[in-house]
Amino acid sequence: MSQTAAPAQSSELDRLFRMAGEPHDLQEGDVLIRQGAPDSSVYALQDGTLAVFASTPFGEVQLATLHPPAIVGEIAALAGISRTASVKALSKARVLRLDGERLLEEGRKNPEHFVRVIRKLGSEIETVNQAIGLYTNALTALEQQSLSADVLAQLASPPPQMAGFASVFARFASEITAKRKQQEELASAALIQQSFLPRASDLKTLPGSVSLYARMRAAKQVGGDFYDYRDLGNGRLLLVIGDVCGKGMPASLFMAVVITTLRSLAMGHDDIGAFTAAANSLICANNSSSLFATAVIGVLDTTSRRFTYCNWGHCPAFHLRDTGDVAELGNTGLPLGLFPSKAASVASVTLAAGDALLFYSDGITEAVNPQLEEFGEDRLRRFVESAYSRSAKSLVEVVIEQADSFAAGAEQADDITCMALRVAAP
């Protein structure tokens, strides 16, 4: 089947259609030719506009737009093949129908009809070959991330027969280029985010009686979860775990602001209540994006083993006693960044030798399995009760493994962060 507007018809072919063609009037949306059909009719478009479509597993793709004068269907008719595309009316249209056998019969009498079809087919093959070359070059440029302005300019001026495909391809190329740029930006943001997380060397001065391990896994390339630990000197250890509302770049940037603010103020305050209140005021004052963060912020005195903390709306931490009992360290205030004058209250707990603290984000408790059930705080607590004696690292790893096992392959919807501290047994 022809898919392009033909050159001016020869007088003989025009005469043939006028003499033997059966007129058919089409309304907008009427299908003239259906892809895959064995119909061998040939049509001459006299008035209106037709569109050529190819059906694919992903839906219909418009291949060409036909205006009069145009001959439609002669290639399939002469070659004896099924229709390779569908044709439907884009507006009211009138065509003349000629049976394919009649065209063959006339072609035997006047070979010029066949010559005309062959010339037209050759012209179409040349056009398609040029288009294939152009789009092959463009795809290669996309693959090598070297799509230049020259290639885009060629895509902007395609042959008329390829206008529909060119428009789709240009959008595809533009989206791929934009997404690649976004991925590069996100990769840079992920590196920046990782640079804000503490290193093991930050704890090199801690006494050997305390062990600490933390791990974060973002749901996207960058996330809003964070943790921090910092040696404040004089046997004091700062512990922070938090979760910024939202995900992606904005959450990552806000996370950096929160960590930087907490670190800068922690070194100059002995009173955790005063220092976290001051941090909250600063975060609120520089919060044009109206984000907020939940966080547990605490200081462990490694000599007395007293842990003093403020829980700014975060998941309750667990106190794992050496006896096997598990207690919650609940909320003491609202999230950071909401109200500059609302300070969290201060609470404390003394750890015995062999005790541990477990901190986590809601990415663990809100992990969902294929049945849409949540892992939940109760399930986490029961598991922690059975694993209370593990080392800090083992405890963190096995909690994340349990959440993953429960999810059973379901996509991770939120960042997952877990941190554990253990005081060595006597």
N, C-alpha and C positions, 0 to 999 in steps of 0.2 A: 504493500500500500504506500502511495506517495504521502509524504508528510510535509510538503512545502508547496508554496504557491508556484504555479507553473508559469513559464514564459507565455507570451501571447500564443493562443492556440493556432495551429495551422488552419487554413481555410477549409481543408478537407475534413479535419477532425471536428471543427466547429459546425460544418454543414451536417456531419453525421449526427451530432448530438441534437441539432435543431430539427433534423428530419426524424430520427428514431428515438430520441430521448423522452422518457416519461417524466413529466414535472411532479415534483414533490415539494410541498410547503412544510417548513419546520418551525416550531415554536421554540423559544429560548429554553434550553435544557434538554431538548429532544436528542436522543442518540441516533445518529445516522449509521455508524458502523461500530460493531462491538468486537473488542480484542478477542482473538481465538475463534471467531465464527468462521465457517467455511464459505460464507457468501462471496460470490465472484462478481458482484455488480461494480460498475464504474460510474462515478458521478462527476458532473460538471457544475461547479458553484456559480450561479448567476447573480445572486444577490444575498447580502448578509455576511455574517462572520461565523466561521467554524473553528473549533479548537481540537487539536490532536492530543490525546492523553495515553499514557502507558500505565497499566496497572502493575503495581509492585507489592511485595509483602508488607510494605510500609505505607501503602495508600497510593492514590493516583498522582502522577507527575505530568504536568503539562509540557508537551514537547514543542508545539508550534501553534501559531495562529494563522488561519487561512482567510484570504480575501479574494474576491473575484478579479480576474478570471483564474480559476484553479481547477485542476483535474485531481480527483481523489479516488484512489483505489485501483489504478490501472496496473501497478507493479504486481500486487498480490494476485490480481485477476490473470495477468499474463503468465506469472510464474506458477500458478496453481497452488498457492500456499494459503494457510489461514491468515486472518487479519493479524497484523503485528501490533496494532494499536487501536484505540477507540477514537471515534470522531463524534462530537456533539455540537449542537448549535449554541453559540454565545448570544445570539439575538435571533429575531425572526429571519429566516433564510429560505431561499428557493434553489433547489438543485434539479438537474436533469439526470435521470437514471438510464444507464445503458447496460444491457446484459453483457457479461464478459465474453460469452460465446460470439455475440454479434461483433464485439471489438476484434476478436481473433479472426473472425471471418473477413472483416474489412481490412485487417492487417495483411492477410494473405493476398488480397487484391491490391492493396496499396502499402508496400513495405515502408513508406515514409512514416506511417503511424508508429511502427516498431522502432525506427531510427529515432524518432522524437522521444519515445519512452526511454530508450537506452541513453540518449544524451542527458535527459533529465536525471536518470538514475546515476549516471557518472558525475553530474554536477553535485548531487546530494552526497555521494560517497566522498567527493573531494572536500565538501564542507564539513562532513562528519570527521574525516581524517584530520583536518586542520583543528577542529574543536578538540578532538582527542589529544592531539599534540599539545595544545594550549593548556588543557586541564591536567594533563600528565605533568607538565612543567610546574604548574601551580601546586599540585599535590606534593611533588618532590620538594618544592620550596617550603611548603608547610612542614613537611617532615624534617627538613634541615633547618627550620626556623629562620629562613632567609627570604620570606615573602616580601618582595620589593614593590616600590611604587609603580615600576614599569609593568610588572606582572598584573598588578591590580588594574592598571589602566587598560590593558588588553582585555581583562575580564569585563570591564565596564563598556566595551564596544564589541559585543559578540556578533556573529552572523545572525540575521533575523530568525533563522530556523532554530537557533540555540538560545534565544533570548530568555525563555522561561527557565531553562537549566542554568544559564549563566547567572540569573538573579538569585536562584537558590544557592548556587555554589559560592557566589560572592558573600552572601549572608553567612554561610557556613565558614568560609575563610576568615571573615571578620570576627565571628564568635570564637573560633579556635585561637586566633591571635590575641584577642582580649583575655581569654581564659588563661593562655600561657603567661601573659603579662601578670595576671592576677596570681597565678601559681608562683611566679618568681617573687612577687611581693610577699605572698604568704610564707614562702620558704625563708625569706629574709626575716620576716616577723617571728617565725618559729625559732630561728637562731638567736634573735634578740631575746625572746622569751626564755629560752634555755639559759642564756647568759645571766639572767636574773636569779635563777635557782642556785642554791648554795652548793659548794663542793665539799667533798669529804675532808679536804685539808683545812676547812674552816673549823673543824673540831679537834685539831691536832693537840690542843692544850688541855683537853678534857681529861679528868681522871679515868683510869681504866675500869673503874667500877660502874661506868655508865656507857651503854651502847645505844646507838641511834641509827635508824634506817628509814628512808623515805623514797617514794616512787610516784610519779605522775604520768598518766597516759591521756593525752588529749583526744577528744572525740573527733575533732577536725584537725587541720594542720596546725592551727594555733587555738588555744583555749583560754578559759577564764580561771581555772583552778591554779592555786599556787601553794607553795610551802616555803618555809625558811627556818634556819637554825643558825644561831650566832653566839659565839663565846663573848660574853659581856665582861669577862674578867672577874677576879675574886671568886671563882668557882660558880659563877652564875651563867646559866644557859638559856638563851631566848629560843622559844619554840613558837612557830606560827603555821597555821594551815588555814586556807580560805578558798572561797569560791565567788567569783564575780558573776553577777546576773548576766546572762547572754553568752554568746560565743563569738569566735572569729576575731578580726582585727580590733574592733572597739573594746571588747572584753580584755584582749591581750594588753592593749595600751593602758587601760584602767588598772589592770593587775600590776603593771610596772610602777604606776603612780603609788599604789597602796604599799607595795613592798619597799620602795624607796623612802616613802614617808615614815614607815614603821622603823626601818633601819636607822634613819637619821635621828629619830627622836629617842630610840631605845638606849643609845649610848649615854644620853645625858640625864636619864631619869632612874631613880631607884624605886619610885612608886609606880607600879604597873597601871593602877587606876588612872593616875594623872597623865601618864605618857600615852595611854590608849585614847583617853579623852581628847588630848591635844592633837593626836593623829587624826581622830575623827573630825575635829573642827577644821583642820587643814584640808582634809579630803573633801569635805562638804564645800569649802570655799573655792576649790578648784575643780568642781564637778559640773562643768557645762553640759556634759552628756547625760546627766541625771542617772548615772549608773549607781549601783551599790554593791557591797561585798559582805558576805558573811565570813566570820573568822573566829578561830580560837587563838588567843594570844596569851602566852604564859611564860613565866620565868621559873626555872628549876634551880634551887640552891643545892648544888651537888654535895655540899658538906652536911646540911641538915636534912637533905632529901625532901624539902618542902617545895611543892609546886603551887605557885600563885598564878591565877589566871582570870581572864575575862572572856566570856563566850558571847561574841557579837552575832547572835542569831544563827550560829552554825550548828551542824549535827553534833549531838552530845558525844564527847570523848568517853572512852571506857578506861576505868581503872581496874587493871587485872591484879588481884592480890595473889600473893604466893600461896595462899590457902585454896585457891581455885574460885573464890568468889569474884564476881564482876559487878562494879558499880558505875553508874553514869555520872559524868560531869556535865550538867545541863546548862541551858542558856542563862545568861546573866544580863542580857541587854539586846537592843535592836541592831540590825546590820549597820556597818560603817557606810557613811556617805548619805544618810537620810536626814538626820536631825543634828545640827552642830551642838545643840545644848543637851542632848540626851546621852549621858555617859552610861556605860555598862558598869554594874556593880562588880566587886572583886570577890573571888572565892579562892579557897586553897585546900589542899589535901597533902598529907605527909605520906610519902612512899616508904614502905618497909623494904628491907633487903630482899631481892627476888621479885619485887613488884614490877609492873609494866604499865605504860600508858599507850593507848591506841587511838589515833586520830584518823578521820576519814572524811571524804566528801560524799555528797548525795548521789554521785555517779555510781557508787557501790550499792547503796540501799535501793536506788531507783532503777537498777539494772532489770530489764524486762525479758522474759523468756518468750518463745513463739506463741504461748497461750495468753500472752499479755499480762502475766502475773509479775509482780514486783518482788525482787529479792527481799526487801524489807528489813527494818531494824531488828525485829524479833528474831528472824532467821540469822542475821549477823551476830546478834548477841549469843544465841545458842551455840553457834560455831565457835565464837571467841571463848566461851566457857570451856569448850572441849580442847582448845588449843592454847590455853593461857600460859603454859610452860615453855612455849617455843621462844627462840631467840628473836630479837627485834626484826632482823631481816627475814627470817623464816615466817614470822607472823604476818608481815606485810605481803610477802609473796603468796602465801597460802590464802589470805583473805581475797586478794585479787583473782587468784585461780578459782576460788569458790564462786565468786560473782560471775566469772566467765563461763564456768561449767553450768551454772544455773541458766545463763542466757542462751546456752546451747546454739551458738552461732548467730543469734539475733544481732542486728547492727547496734553498736554502741552509740547511744543517743546523747550521752553527757560525758564530760571529763571524769576520769577516775583518779583519785589521789588518796594515798594512804601513808601514814607515818607512825612509827612505833619507837618508844624509848623503853629500855629495860635497865633496872638497877641490878647489878650482879648479886647473886645469893652469897651468904657468908661462906 
